């Protein structure tokens, strides 16, 4: 693969690349939609990745090309980076990483570059291809400009810079991309960012299956509406408990300020919030503010037209999912005899909560989860933002081949389009290593 990339680079740019950078995709084993609420998540890096060959150049131009001809070439002046939020094209994710490093160091005349990209992460599949590209671009820009940063600093810069494209993510994808290590999943905690090894139990293999429903979270409002609903739930819960609600942004902050357990937070959600959707007017009444203040001070620009918000369901999902993450880690560290059954149960509960409380599943994902469970998985759930993308299943290693055969037959071979791409869309994976730069040996 590296040789092919090098040859294509030479034929495109007329010189050999000076170095390469790679950033992996990730699968989140448990802990969906809670990183931006301040809670720990439990992902692992996968072997699929973004690989970029780079030659720094004397001009102030960045030229981007992709091995996949369906992604068009792009070039721009490095002193005039424009990121178009309305069209999340591939090169804009590269520009996010580039701009993040430029701004962090205040680079006035950053180095121009020729870059050729090769990606093996299926796009819009919930395996973090876009964040891997942002991370890889950040790494490339850092190296080309002769700067250094720690992995934690890089992860934090790339998390912030992906917001240039309009995605209000929480930092899981960028953190695992940089902090991953081969052979271990990670518990990733935020503020401050830290990663702890989680040894997965032996006897099981994690399998990714793509529903073949594409979901680009930057192109949809679903994701950002959920972020806002969690923020509004934070405000209402804080106000009901006499906290300084204007300063509270994340559901985790409420728990920290009250000094209570996740179980107690779930009880508070039941007491304070009602399951019926809230109108903007009702939220204003609860907070004692005007509609004008809600729109100008709390709702983000792209949320101005949303008229109803589900606060009870979103808060309930976040607090219960945060508890499942900690339980998952505990089972992995204690490794009881029935560890696989217990972990499988948590994965199933997580999917039900994503489907019913967070409403981020879709009929194809639900069907795929059912097929995976019927085909021998001990646990299965959607992974990534949802609304399409992939499932992750925990399968007894000795039943892996039968499992793959059954899922192929039940999900992929019933549909011509899915069948054509089945090899890239159903695969076993193990924890891979994080992002790195290397000079060709």
Secondary structure, 3 states (H helix, E strand, C coil): CHHHHHHHHHHHHCCCCCEEEEEEEEEEEECCCCHHHCCCEEEEEEEEEEEEEEEEECCCEEEEEECCCCCCCEEEECCCCCCCCCCCCHHHHHHHHHHHHHHHHCCCCCCEEEEEEEECCCCCCCCCHHHHHHHHHHHHHHHHCCCCCCHHHHHHHHHHHHHHHCCCCCCHHHHHHHHCECCEEEEEECCCCEEEEECCCCCEEEEEEECCCCCCHHHCHHHHHHHHHHHHHHHHHHHHCCCCHHHCCCHHHHHHHHCCCHHHHHHHHHHHCCCCCEEHHHHHHHHCCCHHHHHHHHCCHHHCCCCEECHHHHHHHHHHHHHHHHHHHHHHHHCCCCHHHHHHHHHHHHHHHHHHCCCCCCHHHHHHHHHHHHCCEEEEEEECCCCCCEEEEEEEHHHHHHHHHHHHHHHHCCCHHHHHCHHHHEEEECCCCCCEEECCC
